């Protein structure tokens, strides 16, 4: 509180817990309520006593079995660029999402404040062949149970988004061709964040919105 009293600290919260925190609707509703109450209370406190201190970011991870070790690079880069260097999130967002292990493991839910408002979006890594629109392609066909038999030709570059993506099973057995198809669609407003392989997508915000 002595540090806060001098008005030198922004608050950044990280929830290193199971993805059920944000995947279960009732839990996510409570998390949103917490974010809004937390921002409201701290803003009222800052207006009366600490004019420069305010909550800035809250992060949660949506992997069903989240392993915090995969978020190590993200957190260390966050501390380096934002807390130590004092840069804004929007100017370093491309650098923060550089870990391939994190991208294939989990999405990231971010709450952030703009004046007295709380916004949130979900970052998910997308790849035209392995994770269209942030949804992983299963290794095994749920109909014929063949492993990695998906036809992924013509899906375009890994960082290109072309609307709805349809992937068909190519397995052909004694009973003929498997007819299973998987359809991946974009269902929320989004903004793309380019990376060397695949592309990170911020779902829940429009392309013109600031992060």
N, C-alpha and C positions, 0 to 999 in steps of 0.2 A: 504493500500500500504506500510505502514511502516513495517508491519509484513512480507509481501511478500518480501520487500527489504532485510530482513535478511535471506531469503532463508529457512524458516522453515515450509512452508505450502504447502501441496498437495491439489489440488482442487477436490471436489466431488460434482457433480450436481445431484439434484433430481427433476424430472418433475412431480409434483402432479397435474395432469390434466386428462381430459377424455381420454379414450383409443384410440379415433380417431387420436390422435397425432401420434401413431405408426401403427394403423390399416388401415388408409387411405393411399394408396400407394403414393400419391403426398405429403402428409404431412411427411411420413416416409422418403421420398427422401430428403426433405428439412432438416429434422432432421439430417440425415447422412451428408449432406453438411455442416450444422452448426457444427457438431462434428469435421469434418475434418478441417474446417477453424479455429475453436477455438483452436484445437491442434496445427495447423501450426503456428498460430499467437503467442500463448503462448510459443511454443518451440523456435521460433525465439527470443522472448523477453528473455527467460531464457538463451539462448546461449550467448546473448550479455550483460545481466545485472544480472540475477538471476539464477545461475547455478543449484541450488538444487530444484527450484520450477517448478512443471510441472502438467498439468491436468492428473488425474488418472482415475476417473470413472464418467460416466454419466448414470443415471437410469431413465427409464420411465415405466409406468404401462399400460397394454393393456386391462383392463376390460372396456367394453363399458360404464358402469356407475360406474366409479372408486370412491371408498370411501377411502380417505386418512387415516381414522382412522384404517383401517385394516393393514396398513403398519407401524403402530407405533412400533411394536415389532422389525420389520426388521430394521428400521432406528435407534432405540435406541441401538440395538445390534451392528449395523454397527459403530456407534459412539464409543461404549465401546471397541470393539475388534480392530478396525482399527485405529481410530483417537486417542483414549486415550492410548490403549495398544501398538499401533504401529505394529500390526500384518498384514500380507499380506492377500489379499482377498482369495487366494486359500487355505490358512491354516485354515480359519474359515468359509468357504462357507457352510459346513454342519450345523454349529451353527446359521448362519444367516437365513436359511430357516426352522426354527423350528415351526413357527406359523401356526396352522391348519386353522385359519380364513383367513389368507393371501393366503394359498395354494389353497383353494377352490374358492377364489374370483378373483384372477388376476394372470397373468403371468408378468414377469419382463424382460424388455429389457435392456441389459447392453452394453454400449460402454466403451472400455478401451484402453489405449495406451501401445504400446510396441515399444520403441525407437520413431521413427517418424511415425509409422503406427497406424491406428485406427482399432480395431477389434470390432465386436459386435455379440451377441448371445441373444437368448430368453430363459429364464428359465420358465418352466411350470411344475406344479405338475401333476403327472400321477398316476392313480390307475386302476388296471385291470378291476374293476367292475363299478366304478362311473365316471372315467375320463381317458379312454385309450388314450395313446399318447398325453395327455394334453387337449383333447377335451371332454367337459362334455357330459354325456349321458342325453338326455332330459327326464324330468319326464313323459311326455306324448307321446304315440306313434303317429306320424304324420298321420298315415293311419286310424287306428280304434279309436284313441283318448283315449285308455285305459291308466290309470295312473299306472306307475311303474309295468308294466307287462313284463319286459325284462328278458329273460333267460340268466343269467350270470354264469351258472355252467361251470366249466372247464376252466375258464379264468386264473387260477393259482393264486399264492400269489399276494397281492396288490402291491408289489415292484418288480415283475418279468415282464420283457418285452419279449414277444414271437413273435414279428413281427406283422402281420396283426391280428386284433381282430374283430370278427363278433358276433354281439348280435342280437338275434331274439325276436320278440314279441310273447308272449305265449297266448295271449287272444283268446278265442274260443267262438264265438257267434252263433246266429241263421244261419248266412251265412257261418259258418265254421271257420277254423283256420286263423287268421291274418297272412299274408305272409311277413310283413314288416321286413326287416333286416337292421341293421346299421353296416357299415364297417369303422373301424378306422385303419389308416395306418401311418407308420413312413415315412415322405417324405423329411427329411433333415438329414444331419449328426448330431450326438448327442453324449452327454456324460452324464452318469447317476450320480446323487448325492443322496446317500441313506439317508433315514430318517425312523423313527419308523413306520409310516403308509404311504403307497404309496411310491412314489419316485419322486424326482425332476429331470427333464431332461433339459440339456442345448442344445437347438436346434441351429444348425448353426455352430457347431465346431466339429472336429473329437475327438475321444477318447484320442488321444495322445496329443491334444493341451492343453496348459496351460491356465488357466482362468486369 
